[in-house]
Amino acid sequence: MWWSRWTLGPESQELSNLFVSVTHFQAFRFRHLPGIALSGFAMKRRWSEVPGAVGSWLWVDLRRRASGSVSVWRAETDMRNFVRWKPHLKIVSRYRLAGQMTSTSWMVPRLDRRTIRTDAVRWLTAR
């Protein structure tokens, strides 16, 4: 599993009671994975524009034809607004039929990137 660097969002790293979202997209065919991953990285370059975003990682597992993200938000409503953001909707509509998306989420009292990533990896490897 390959991980991107942590990308800062516009929100403070010092906030408390944060919302963590982990996504797992399982591509049906390997040929779809490069486009999916490249689209995610293109959107990541705009991460500083996303209200409520504290930070995120992207990940890719070529062996399993899977990719996704671990994102940290000021609140669940901020993540839900991102899901409806036009650049995100464009990617989702392009690849909707190319695989299956699953996700999980939880709250954390503060930003502890090591613990968040460890918990996310635990969930992702159990898939």
CYANA upper distance limits for C-alpha pairs under 8 A (distance plus 0.5 A):
  1 MET  CA     59 TRP  CA      7.24
  1 MET  CA     60 VAL  CA      6.21
  1 MET  CA     61 ASP  CA      4.93
  1 MET  CA     62 LEU  CA      7.86
  2 TRP  CA     59 TRP  CA      6.00
  2 TRP  CA     60 VAL  CA      5.78
  2 TRP  CA     61 ASP  CA      6.79
  3 TRP  CA     57 TRP  CA      7.18
  3 TRP  CA     58 LEU  CA      6.35
  3 TRP  CA     59 TRP  CA      4.90
  3 TRP  CA     60 VAL  CA      7.18
  4 SER  CA     57 TRP  CA      6.04
  4 SER  CA     58 LEU  CA      5.78
  4 SER  CA     59 TRP  CA      6.69
  5 ARG  CA     57 TRP  CA      6.66
  5 ARG  CA     58 LEU  CA      8.36
  6 TRP  CA     55 GLY  CA      7.10
  6 TRP  CA     56 SER  CA      6.08
  6 TRP  CA     57 TRP  CA      5.62
  7 THR  CA     44 LYS  CA      8.17
  7 THR  CA     47 TRP  CA      7.93
  7 THR  CA     55 GLY  CA      5.78
  7 THR  CA     56 SER  CA      5.81
  7 THR  CA     57 TRP  CA      6.96
  8 LEU  CA     47 TRP  CA      7.91
  8 LEU  CA     48 SER  CA      7.43
  8 LEU  CA     53 ALA  CA      8.35
  8 LEU  CA     54 VAL  CA      6.61
  8 LEU  CA     55 GLY  CA      4.87
  8 LEU  CA     56 SER  CA      7.35
  9 GLY  CA     47 TRP  CA      6.24
  9 GLY  CA     48 SER  CA      5.28
  9 GLY  CA     49 GLU  CA      8.09
  9 GLY  CA     50 VAL  CA      7.41
  9 GLY  CA     51 PRO  CA      8.45
  9 GLY  CA     52 GLY  CA      8.11
  9 GLY  CA     53 ALA  CA      5.23
  9 GLY  CA     54 VAL  CA      5.03
  9 GLY  CA     55 GLY  CA      5.21
  9 GLY  CA     56 SER  CA      8.13
 10 PRO  CA     47 TRP  CA      8.39
 10 PRO  CA     48 SER  CA      5.67
 10 PRO  CA     49 GLU  CA      7.49
 10 PRO  CA     50 VAL  CA      7.52
 10 PRO  CA     51 PRO  CA      7.17
 10 PRO  CA     52 GLY  CA      7.52
 10 PRO  CA     53 ALA  CA      6.59
 10 PRO  CA     54 VAL  CA      6.84
 11 GLU  CA     51 PRO  CA      7.96
 11 GLU  CA     52 GLY  CA      6.39
 11 GLU  CA     53 ALA  CA      6.29
 11 GLU  CA     54 VAL  CA      5.32
 11 GLU  CA     74 ARG  CA      7.71
 12 SER  CA     54 VAL  CA      6.85
 13 GLN  CA     54 VAL  CA      6.69
 13 GLN  CA    111 LEU  CA      7.06
 14 GLU  CA    110 ARG  CA      7.77
 14 GLU  CA    111 LEU  CA      7.56
 15 LEU  CA     74 ARG  CA      7.72
 15 LEU  CA    110 ARG  CA      7.05
 15 LEU  CA    111 LEU  CA      7.93
 16 SER  CA    108 VAL  CA      8.18
 16 SER  CA    109 PRO  CA      5.83
 16 SER  CA    110 ARG  CA      5.13
 16 SER  CA    111 LEU  CA      7.78
 17 ASN  CA     74 ARG  CA      8.07
 17 ASN  CA     75 ALA  CA      8.43
 17 ASN  CA    107 MET  CA      6.89
 17 ASN  CA    108 VAL  CA      6.02
 17 ASN  CA    109 PRO  CA      4.83
 17 ASN  CA    110 ARG  CA      6.40
 18 LEU  CA     72 VAL  CA      7.18
 18 LEU  CA     73 TRP  CA      6.26
 18 LEU  CA     74 ARG  CA      5.73
 18 LEU  CA     75 ALA  CA      6.54
 18 LEU  CA    107 MET  CA      6.06
 18 LEU  CA    108 VAL  CA      5.75
 18 LEU  CA    109 PRO  CA      6.77
 18 LEU  CA    110 ARG  CA      6.83
 18 LEU  CA    111 LEU  CA      7.72
 19 PHE  CA     72 VAL  CA      6.21
 19 PHE  CA     73 TRP  CA      5.48
 19 PHE  CA     74 ARG  CA      6.75
 19 PHE  CA     75 ALA  CA      5.82
 19 PHE  CA     76 GLU  CA      6.22
 19 PHE  CA    105 SER  CA      7.64
 19 PHE  CA    106 TRP  CA      6.49
 19 PHE  CA    107 MET  CA      5.15
 19 PHE  CA    108 VAL  CA      6.97
 20 VAL  CA     70 VAL  CA      7.64
 20 VAL  CA     71 SER  CA      6.26
 20 VAL  CA     72 VAL  CA      5.05
 20 VAL  CA     73 TRP  CA      6.77
 20 VAL  CA    105 SER  CA      5.83
 20 VAL  CA    106 TRP  CA      5.86
 20 VAL  CA    107 MET  CA      6.48
 20 VAL  CA    108 VAL  CA      7.74
 20 VAL  CA    116 ILE  CA      8.33
 21 SER  CA     69 SER  CA      8.34
 21 SER  CA     70 VAL  CA      6.25
 21 SER  CA     71 SER  CA      5.77
 21 SER  CA     72 VAL  CA      6.93
 21 SER  CA     73 TRP  CA      8.49
 21 SER  CA     79 MET  CA      8.38
 21 SER  CA    103 SER  CA      7.64
 21 SER  CA    104 THR  CA      6.48
 21 SER  CA    105 SER  CA      4.90
 21 SER  CA    106 TRP  CA      7.38
 22 VAL  CA     68 GLY  CA      7.88
 22 VAL  CA     69 SER  CA      6.20
 22 VAL  CA     70 VAL  CA      4.97
 22 VAL  CA     71 SER  CA      6.99
 22 VAL  CA    103 SER  CA      5.96
 22 VAL  CA    104 THR  CA      5.89
 22 VAL  CA    105 SER  CA      6.60
 22 VAL  CA    120 ALA  CA      7.07
 23 THR  CA     68 GLY  CA      5.49
 23 THR  CA     69 SER  CA      5.76
 23 THR  CA     70 VAL  CA      7.06
 23 THR  CA    101 MET  CA      7.55
 23 THR  CA    102 THR  CA      6.46
 23 THR  CA    103 SER  CA      4.86
 23 THR  CA    104 THR  CA      7.25
 24 HIS  CA     66 ALA  CA      7.24
 24 HIS  CA     67 SER  CA      6.37
 24 HIS  CA     68 GLY  CA      5.23
 24 HIS  CA     69 SER  CA      7.64
 24 HIS  CA    101 MET  CA      6.20
 24 HIS  CA    102 THR  CA      5.78
 24 HIS  CA    103 SER  CA      6.47
 24 HIS  CA    124 LEU  CA      7.64
 25 PHE  CA     66 ALA  CA      5.96
 25 PHE  CA     67 SER  CA      5.81
 25 PHE  CA     68 GLY  CA      6.18
 25 PHE  CA     99 GLY  CA      7.04
 25 PHE  CA    100 GLN  CA      6.12
 25 PHE  CA    101 MET  CA      4.93
 25 PHE  CA    102 THR  CA      7.00
 26 GLN  CA     64 ARG  CA      8.16
 26 GLN  CA     65 ARG  CA      6.55
 26 GLN  CA     66 ALA  CA      5.00
 26 GLN  CA     67 SER  CA      7.31
 26 GLN  CA     99 GLY  CA      5.78
 26 GLN  CA    100 GLN  CA      5.70
 26 GLN  CA    101 MET  CA      6.89
 27 ALA  CA     32 HIS  CA      7.04
 27 ALA  CA     33 LEU  CA      6.79
 27 ALA  CA     65 ARG  CA      6.01
 27 ALA  CA     66 ALA  CA      6.41
 27 ALA  CA     98 ALA  CA      6.25
 27 ALA  CA     99 GLY  CA      4.60
 27 ALA  CA    100 GLN  CA      7.08
 28 PHE  CA     32 HIS  CA      8.30
 28 PHE  CA     65 ARG  CA      8.05
 28 PHE  CA     98 ALA  CA      6.34
 28 PHE  CA     99 GLY  CA      5.38
 28 PHE  CA    100 GLN  CA      8.16
 29 ARG  CA     33 LEU  CA      7.86
 29 ARG  CA     65 ARG  CA      7.72
 29 ARG  CA     98 ALA  CA      7.79
 29 ARG  CA     99 GLY  CA      8.33
 30 PHE  CA     34 PRO  CA      8.37
 30 PHE  CA     62 LEU  CA      8.48
 30 PHE  CA     65 ARG  CA      6.20
 32 HIS  CA     36 ILE  CA      6.81
 32 HIS  CA     98 ALA  CA      7.21
 33 LEU  CA     37 ALA  CA      6.52
 33 LEU  CA     62 LEU  CA      8.36
 33 LEU  CA     65 ARG  CA      6.87
 33 LEU  CA     66 ALA  CA      7.70
 33 LEU  CA     67 SER  CA      8.13
 34 PRO  CA     38 LEU  CA      6.50
 35 GLY  CA     39 SER  CA      6.51
 36 ILE  CA     40 GLY  CA      6.83
 36 ILE  CA     67 SER  CA      8.40
 36 ILE  CA     91 ILE  CA      8.26
 36 ILE  CA     95 TYR  CA      7.65
 37 ALA  CA     41 PHE  CA      6.86
 37 ALA  CA     60 VAL  CA      7.70
 37 ALA  CA     67 SER  CA      7.26
 38 LEU  CA     42 ALA  CA      6.65
 39 SER  CA     43 MET  CA      6.76
 39 SER  CA     91 ILE  CA      7.25
 40 GLY  CA     44 LYS  CA      6.62
 40 GLY  CA     58 LEU  CA      8.02
 41 PHE  CA     45 ARG  CA      7.04
 41 PHE  CA     58 LEU  CA      8.17
 42 ALA  CA     46 ARG  CA      7.86
 43 MET  CA     47 TRP  CA      7.25
 43 MET  CA     87 PRO  CA      7.62
 43 MET  CA     88 HIS  CA      7.98
 46 ARG  CA     50 VAL  CA      7.85
 47 TRP  CA     53 ALA  CA      8.01
 48 SER  CA     53 ALA  CA      8.25
 50 VAL  CA     82 PHE  CA      7.47
 51 PRO  CA     78 ASP  CA      7.23
 52 GLY  CA     73 TRP  CA      6.10
 52 GLY  CA     74 ARG  CA      5.59
 52 GLY  CA     75 ALA  CA      7.48
 52 GLY  CA     78 ASP  CA      5.59
 52 GLY  CA     79 MET  CA      7.93
 53 ALA  CA     71 SER  CA      8.11
 53 ALA  CA     72 VAL  CA      6.83
 53 ALA  CA     73 TRP  CA      5.24
 53 ALA  CA     74 ARG  CA      6.89
 53 ALA  CA     78 ASP  CA      7.66
 53 ALA  CA     79 MET  CA      8.11
 54 VAL  CA     71 SER  CA      8.16
 54 VAL  CA     72 VAL  CA      5.84
 54 VAL  CA     73 TRP  CA      5.69
 54 VAL  CA     74 ARG  CA      6.97
 55 GLY  CA     71 SER  CA      6.39
 55 GLY  CA     72 VAL  CA      5.88
 55 GLY  CA     73 TRP  CA      7.76
 56 SER  CA     69 SER  CA      7.45
 56 SER  CA     70 VAL  CA      6.01
 56 SER  CA     71 SER  CA      4.67
 56 SER  CA     72 VAL  CA      6.60
 57 TRP  CA     69 SER  CA      6.13
 57 TRP  CA     70 VAL  CA      5.77
 57 TRP  CA     71 SER  CA      6.97
 58 LEU  CA     67 SER  CA      8.06
 58 LEU  CA     68 GLY  CA      6.33
 58 LEU  CA     69 SER  CA      4.83
 58 LEU  CA     70 VAL  CA      6.93
 59 TRP  CA     67 SER  CA      6.03
 59 TRP  CA     68 GLY  CA      6.01
 59 TRP  CA     69 SER  CA      6.42
 60 VAL  CA     65 ARG  CA      8.42
 60 VAL  CA     66 ALA  CA      6.44
 60 VAL  CA     67 SER  CA      4.71
 60 VAL  CA     68 GLY  CA      7.17
 61 ASP  CA     65 ARG  CA      6.54
 61 ASP  CA     66 ALA  CA      5.66
 61 ASP  CA     67 SER  CA      6.49
 62 LEU  CA     66 ALA  CA      6.88
 70 VAL  CA    117 ARG  CA      8.09
 70 VAL  CA    120 ALA  CA      7.61
 73 TRP  CA     78 ASP  CA      6.96
 73 TRP  CA     79 MET  CA      6.85
 74 ARG  CA     78 ASP  CA      7.20
 75 ALA  CA     79 MET  CA      7.45
 76 GLU  CA     80 ARG  CA      6.81
 77 THR  CA     81 ASN  CA      6.65
 78 ASP  CA     82 PHE  CA      6.81
 79 MET  CA     83 VAL  CA      6.85
 80 ARG  CA     84 ARG  CA      7.15
 81 ASN  CA     85 TRP  CA      6.82
 82 PHE  CA     88 HIS  CA      7.67
 83 VAL  CA     88 HIS  CA      6.75
 83 VAL  CA     89 LEU  CA      7.41
 84 ARG  CA     88 HIS  CA      7.39
 84 ARG  CA     89 LEU  CA      6.66
 85 TRP  CA     89 LEU  CA      6.65
 86 LYS  CA     90 LYS  CA      6.60
 87 PRO  CA     91 ILE  CA      7.16
 88 HIS  CA     92 VAL  CA      6.76
 89 LEU  CA     93 SER  CA      6.50
 90 LYS  CA     94 ARG  CA      6.71
 91 ILE  CA     95 TYR  CA      6.80
 92 VAL  CA     96 ARG  CA      5.91
 95 TYR  CA     99 GLY  CA      7.76
 96 ARG  CA    100 GLN  CA      8.25
111 LEU  CA    116 ILE  CA      8.47
112 ASP  CA    116 ILE  CA      6.68
113 ARG  CA    117 ARG  CA      6.50
114 ARG  CA    118 THR  CA      6.61
115 THR  CA    119 ASP  CA      6.58
116 ILE  CA    120 ALA  CA      6.57
117 ARG  CA    121 VAL  CA      6.53
118 THR  CA    122 ARG  CA      6.72
119 ASP  CA    123 TRP  CA      6.89
120 ALA  CA    124 LEU  CA      6.59
121 VAL  CA    125 THR  CA      6.43
122 ARG  CA    126 ALA  CA      6.89
123 TRP  CA    127 ARG  CA      7.32
